[in-house]
Amino acid sequence: MAATFISSNSIATTLRISASKSQVAIAKGVKEATTGRLDDVGKELGALTGRNVTLRAELQEIDKLVDTNVLVGARLEVAQERLSQTIEIAQNFQKDLLAARNSANGGGIIAQSATSNLESLLATLNVSMDGQFLFGGINSSQEPMTPYENGSATKTAIDAAFTAEFGFAPGAAGAESILPADMETFLDNAFATEFADPAWGTNWSVASDQVMRSRISTTQTIDSSASANDVAFRKLAMAYTMLSGLGVEQMNQTTFQTITDKALLLVAGAVADLASVGARLGTSQEQTTNATSRLKVQSDIVIKQVNAMENVDPEEASVRVTSLRNQLEMSHALTAQIQRLSILNYL
């Protein structure tokens, strides 16, 4: 028999290797006792590793959808708030129109209100959140609406249409001579054309007709925005513009009443259409909320499956660490004793 198998050096080497393995096992046990999770999931699960990876990927996808739904829900909520404000303003404007219709100075009073309301409408349609314009449709990176002000494409086009129809600019002294029938013809034709395509897309809006769609679950997508090109917003813009941009202050009472009656019909139609837009967004809100609830339930199920595969009992791991440390101390003690042995002591 070779001497190396019974030498003190061979025994000490064996003990050192055992101690090294014990230290690795202790480090592993300490980690598992601290985290409550397998130290090396892939090594421990073996053939089940693929299933674990699949569950982890599914859980990550669920978490992404939940986070996305939070943003979608926030955008829808802001859009709904702005729609509610727009409807309220329009309904108040209806009351102002009815009061101004038979007033001696109704044109001057309602023109100021219409100007303010038009500015509010355009500001609402240009509202943004997290760098995205909520009423831009899929063109959410660009402010959708052009302001109505001196020099703007919108005002220039309206003024040009009015001048071509009547021979003078809005607000000129000759406006008092405009007949109701002539004004009605203008409103139904040349003026209305400015709020229909292609003029609307050229002068007023760069929004897309196609609204944004968002995936709220693995199998469901929804419309998550509205477009400034919706007929409801065109009707309101038309009503506010005809009372703020055509110089109604200079017109005779009968012609002013013709414009007022037309505006009342437009606003009433716009309020009904806005309610429909709000209903669509409300449906999307409800679908998003329900989808998020289902995703959270699904997430809990997947987490339980992952935990069942990856988790360890921290108490058992602690006991294992204690046992390994005792073995390591004993190994160190034996190694020290063996290293003190010498054949010279027996010669």
Secondary structure, 3 states (H helix, E strand, C coil): CCHHHCCHHHHHHHHHHHHHHHHHHHHHHHHHHHHCECCCHHHHHHHHHHHHHHHHHHHHHHHHHHHHHHHHHHHHHHHHHHHHHHHHHHHHHHHHHHHHHCCCCHHHHHHHHHHHHHHHHHHHHCCEECCEECCECCCCCCCCECCCCCCCHHHHHHHHHHHHHHCCCCCCHHHHHCCHHHHHHHHHHHHHHCCCCCHHHHHHECCCCCCCEEECCCCCEEECCCECCCHHHHHHHHHHHHHHCCCHHHCCHHHHHHHHHHHHHHHHHHHHHHHHHHHHHHHHHHHHHHHHHHHHHHHHHHHHHHHHHHECCHHHHHHHHHHHHHHHHHHHHHHHHHHHCCHHHHC
